[in-house]
Amino acid sequence: MIRNYLKIALRNFLKQKSYSLINITGLTIGMTCCFLIVLFVIDELRYERHHVNAENIYRVVVNSTIGDQEMNEAITPTPLAETLMMDFPEVRNVIRLHHTPNMLVRYEDKVFNESQFMWVDSTFFDIFSARLLHGDPKTALKDHHTLVMTETTAKKYFDDPAQALGKIVNFEDGTPYRISGICEDAPPNSHFHYGMLCPLSSWEWENIRPYWLNSYVYTYVLLQDGFPPEQLEAKFPGFIRTHVAPQLEQSLGMSINQFYESGGKLDYLLQPLKDIHLHSNLSNELEANSDIKYIYIFSLIALFILCIAAINFMNLATAKSTTRNKEVGMRKVLGSNRSQLVKQFLCESILISLVAMVLSIFLAELLLPYFNQIAAKQLDIRLFHELYLLPGLFVITLLIGILAGSYPALFLASFKPILVLNRSDARGMVSRAGLRSLLVVLQFSITIFLFISTFVVFQQMRYIQNKRLGFDKENIVVIKRGWAIGQNPDGTEQAPSNNTTVLDAFKHELLQNANIIAAAGTGSLPGKSFYNMVCIPDGKDDSEQMSLNYFLADYDFMETMNLELVEGRYFSRDVAGDTLAVVINETAARAMGLEAPVVGNRIGFPNSKFHLHIVGVIKDFNYESLHRKIEPLCIGLQTNTRTFIAARIQPHDVPNTIAHIEKTWKSFIPYKPFEYFFFSDDYDQLYRSEQRQSKLFTIFSILAIAIACLGLLGLASFTTEQRAKEIGVRKVLGSSIAGIILKLSKEFIKWILVANIFAWPLAWLSSSRWLQNFAYRSELNIWIFVLASGTALCIALLTVSTQVIKAATANPVKTLRYE
Amino acid sequence: MIKLIDIEKYYANKFVKTFVLRNISLDIQEGEFLTIMGPSGAGKSTLLHIVGMLDDMSSGEYYFYDEPVHQLKEKDRTRLHQQNIGFVFQQYHLIDDLTVYENLETPLIYKKVKGSERKSMVADMLDRFSIVAKKDLFPNQLSGGQQQLVAIARALIINPKLILADEPTGNLNSKQGFEIMDMLKELNDQGVTIVQVTHDEKKAEYGNRIVNLLDGWMEESGT
C-alpha cells in the first residue's frame, strides 16, 4: 500500500512541477533557516558543558551599593578565595584568575603581544577540565615563573609545540618564564578563553593588595557535589562582617551597621558556571556574554519562518487539491475509506518535506561559513557525531509533513464522492477559501512583524551612529600599550629630561606631520573601563557619599577628543599646580548639587582631609555605551599617563599618517612592536551584539517575506487559473484590463491589510521592550510601521501582479472555448 | 438482495424542498439485471448512487442482504460497499495518474488483499478482458471503449455481487456500446446482479426488468 502511495506522490510531484517547486523551495529555505538557528541555539546552550565539574563550579560575584551607585561586578577581592576555602568545608576548591589584555612575550627573535594572558592559581587544572597535552597538570602551575600555553599559542613561537616544554620565554620586563605545559585550546563555547596561563603567585601585585574593598581577580569555587549554593550564600553576610567589615569601617569612616542603614549594600553571590554565558551581564566580564533573550528571540524567529513555510505548503496543497477531487472521489468509489485517503495525502506531504529536509541539510552546510561569520560562531554540522541530530531532524520532518499535510488530507478525504464525480468541471469545487485567507493573514502578520522589528533595530542603530556623543569619534588613531614610551628595555622608567616627559617629546614628534592635528596620552577612552571612587561633595558631611567615575589624562585630551567646555577651563601647562585639579562633567556637577559657578568647589573624601579642586566643567559626553545613562565623571591630570596615546588625524592620506606614527614609535622604542586601532571601530564594538542582531534580523525577515511571497505566487497562479472563466466572461461583458487586475489584486491587498491589525500591536510591544535596553533611544514612530507594511505590501503585489496581469490580458475566447 | 422502502431524497433550503426521489420502494433479487430508465433529471443516477451507498437518502429504509444500510456508520458502509459492489460510470472515471494495471490493483489494495494474490488477480483480469498488452498504459492513451473495458474490469476485480452501471455506454459509439452491453449480459449470466441506468431503449432491453422514473416518481413496467 505504501508503495502505491509513494508512486502516486511521486507522479503528482512531477506532474505539477511549479507547485512542487514552490513548495520545496519555500520549505527548504524555511528549514535551512531553522536548522541554522537551532545549531546556533544549541551551541549557545552548551556553554561550559565540557567541564566535568560544571555542575558544581560557581563564580563569586560582588553586588554592592555605595552612595547611590549600584555596582554588579564579576571581579572580587584577592583574599576572597583563600578565606572561603578556610571558612567553609563545603568549598572543595577555589581558583582565582586575573586577565592581562596586553602581555608582550618574547622567545628568541619572536615577539607577540598576548591578549589572552591569564594569571591563575595552581588549582586551574583541578577545577576546569582542560587537558594538558604535554607536561604534568599536578605541577605545571606550581612553581614561580612557569607558564602553560595553549597549542595554538605554542605554534606561534615553536614549529613543533611538543618541543616547547622546558623552553624559556621572556616577558616585557625581561623576566624569564619556563614553559611547563602545553594545553588544549579552550573550546569556543567557554565564557573565557586563554592563550597563556601563569601562576598567580608570580603576579607582582598579588601580595601587596590584600584588600577586601578593591576587586582584581575572578574567583571560582568548586562546591561539594550537589551542595546547594543558596546555603553557602546564606552564610556570606556573616562572612562579610568578619572579614570585610574592619576594612570597610576604616575606609568609609562608618561602622558596617551605619553603612547598611545609610542604604549601603555589599553582597557576595554565587553564579553557576553554566549560567554565566546567557545570564550574566556584570561589569568587568571576561568576555562579552550573550543573553538568554537572544536565544528566545532567535528560537521564535526560527519557529516563525518554519510556520510561514508550513502554511505555504498547507495552502498550496489545499488549493491544488481541488484539481484532485476526481481522483479522491474515484478512490472512495473503489472502496477506500477516509483513513486510507488521509494516509495517502500525508504520505505525499511527508515526501515533500523529506526532500526539503535533505536539500536544506546541503544548503545549511553551504551557508554555514557565512552564517558563522555573521553570528561570530564556529558551528559545524556533524550529522553523525551528535546522537540526537539525525533522529531529531527526522522527527521534525515528519512533524512538518504531518502538520502541513493534515488539513489538505482531512479536507480532501471528506469530499462526498458523488459530488465531485458528477461535476463536469472538476475544478469548480471551491475549497475553503476562508481558512486559506486566514493562514495567509497569519503569514503576513508574522512577516510584517519581522519587518517592523528590523526597521526599528535599523533605526536605533542609525540613531546610535548619528547621535551627538559629545565628542568626535572619527579620525582618531589610538596607539596601544602607550606605556612603552618612556620605558627602558628592562622596563624601568626613563627619567624626564629638561622638564618634559618622554611622552611630550613623542607627541611633539608626532605633530611634526601636518596630518596629525592633536595627540594626547590618556588612561581611558570612551567605551573603555574607568576607575570609580567614593567621594564627598564640598560642604557635605561623611554620610553624603557619592560615587564618581574617574580617569587620568594629559593636557591635550580635551582638544584631541573635541570635548566641549561649559565652564572654567581645562588643564593647562601655563598654570602650575594643576596636579590637584579636576574637570568634571555636567552630570557630576548636578549630582553634587553644585550651582554655577561650579569652578572653585572642592571634592572631598571620607575619613580624609584630602581635596581635589574643580577647575572646569565639560559638557556631558557618552563615555559609556548608549545602553547606559551618563554617570558623574571626573578627569584628573597626569602628564605621563599613556595607557593609550590618541592622535586626531586628517581624514585624507591616512596610510602615510599611520606610517609616520609608526616611524616615530620605532625611533623612540625600536624593540617594541607598534600596535594601533581606529577609535571609531573600537567604539562601535560596544554595539557589536546589536549589529549582529540587526544583520541576522534583516536576513531572516527578508527570507520570511521571500517564503511568504513564494506562497502568494502559488496561490495567485492558482486562483487566477481557477477564475479564468470568470475573467473571460467579464472581459466579454466589457470589463477593462485594469478593472480586472484591480479585482484580482483586491483580495491579496485585503489579506495584507488585515495582517497589519495583528502585526502592529505586537511589533509595538516587542520593539518598545527592545528599545528599553538603551538609555538613549530613537522614538517609535508610526512611520516605521507604515513603511514596513508598505514595503511588505509592495513586494507582495509585485509578486502577484505577474500572475494577475497574465490572466487579465489572456484572450477570453481561449478561456471560454472549453465550456 | 436489496430492499428499498419509501426512499426519499430532497435538497432543502430555507423555503423549499426540492425533491429528487419520492416514495421509492424497490426489491432487487440476486441475479437480476435491472434497468432504470427515464429522462434527464428524473433521479436515475441519484437512485443508483443511493443503492451504491455513495449518497445518503433523506428518508426511508434500505436493506442490503438484511443489513440496515440507513443505520450503518460510514465505516461499515464503506466495508459493505468495498466487499460487494462494483461501479461503472459513463465517464469511466479511471484514475489518470495510474496505469491500467494500477487502476485494476487499487480496489484490491483498499480491500487489503496481499501483494502476491493481488498480482495474480490483476493478471487474470487482464487476461479475461484481453488487455494484457495495455497494462502499462495510462488511461488517456486508450480509446473510450478500451477505457470502459478497464473500468468494468476494475469493477469486477473484487468479485462483486452487484454491479452498478451509470450509462455505461453513453460516451461510446454504438459498436463499442453493444460490446460492453454484451459483456454485462455475460456477467449477469454468470450470476452477478446488475443494475444499469440508461435512457437508450435498446440498451434497456438487455435487462430482465425495467423501472421507469419520472420527476422522482417510480413506475414499474415488466418485460
Interface residues (C-beta under 8 A of the other chain):
Chain A: M1 N4 K7 I8 R11 N12 K15 K326 E327 G329 M330 R331 K332 V333 L334 G335 S336 N337 R338 Q340 K416 P417 I418 L421 N422
Chain B: S45 H49 G52 L54 D55 E74 K75 T78 R79 H81 Q82 F87 F89 Q91 H93 L94 I95 D96 D97 L98 E102 E105 T106 P107 I109 Y110 K111 K112 R154 I158
